[in-house]
Amino acid sequence: MKRIGLLSDTHAYWDERYLKYFKDCDEIWHAGDIGSMEIVERLQDFRPLRAVYGNIDGQDIRKMFPETARFTIEGADVVMKHIGGYPGKYDPSIRGSLFVRPPQLFVSGHSHILKVKYDKTLGMLHINPGAAGRYGFHKVRTLVRFDIEAGKFGNLEVIELND
C-alpha cells in the first residue's frame, strides 16, 4: 500500500502545512503550476516527488518534469497532466490518449476547482486536487490524500487550508 499526498497550483506559494498533512504519505504528487524551484526542492527533500509541469512553470521545472506522466504504482495505471479537463469535458490535448488507453486514475490541475469524479464511460477515477497556493480565484486552498493498494484507491481525504 502507498499513501499519496496530492496537490496542484501552488504558484510558488509555500505553506508549512503541506509537510504536516503529508507526513504520513509515501509520495507527493504535484499536478502542475508549481511556480518555483524552491517548492520542488522542499517537497523533494521531504518525500519522493512525482510532478508534471503546468502552463506557468518555467524552463527549469519543464526540464525536470514532463507535461504528461504515465506510471504504474501499486498495480494502478496513472496518468497525470496539468491541463486535463474532467469527465465529459477532457482537454483536447489528452482526450485521444485517454479514450484509446484509459488509465485507472487520471490526475489534473489547472482549474483551481477541487473535483473527484468517477468516469463511468472510461472506467477511471479522476482527481483534481484544487489549488494549494494563493494565486487565483479560489476561496479555499485544498490538498488531497489517498491510498493505493492492489490497483484500488481508498481512504480519500480532502484537506482545506483555511487561513
BELRADA-V810915 format. One record per backbone hydrogen bond with DSSP energy under -0.5 kcal/mol. CO is the residue of the C=O (numbers start at 1). NH is the residue of the N-H. If there is no record, write none. Layout:
CO_NH + CO_NH
//
This chain:
2_4 + 2_148 + 3_26 + 3_27 + 4_6 + 4_146 + 5_29 + 6_144 + 7_31 + 8_132 + 9_133 + 10_13 + 12_14 + 15_18 + 16_19 + 16_20 + 17_21 + 18_22 + 20_23 + 22_25 + 26_48 + 27_5 + 28_50 + 29_7 + 30_52 + 32_9 + 33_10 + 33_11 + 34_12 + 36_40 + 37_41 + 38_42 + 39_43 + 40_44 + 41_45 + 42_46 + 43_46 + 43_47 + 48_28 + 50_30 + 51_66 + 53_82 + 54_57 + 58_62 + 59_63 + 60_64 + 61_65 + 66_53 + 67_82 + 69_80 + 71_78 + 73_76 + 74_151 + 76_73 + 76_78 + 77_104 + 77_105 + 78_71 + 79_107 + 80_69 + 81_109 + 82_84 + 82_109 + 84_91 + 86_89 + 89_86 + 91_94 + 91_95 + 92_96 + 94_98 + 95_99 + 96_100 + 97_101 + 104_125 + 105_79 + 106_127 + 107_81 + 108_129 + 109_111 + 112_114 + 112_131 + 113_130 + 115_128 + 117_119 + 117_126 + 118_120 + 119_123 + 119_124 + 124_119 + 125_106 + 126_117 + 127_108 + 128_115 + 131_142 + 141_161 + 143_159 + 144_6 + 145_157 + 146_4 + 147_154 + 148_2 + 149_152 + 152_149 + 154_147 + 157_145 + 157_159 + 158_160 + 159_143 + 159_161 + 160_162 + 161_141
//
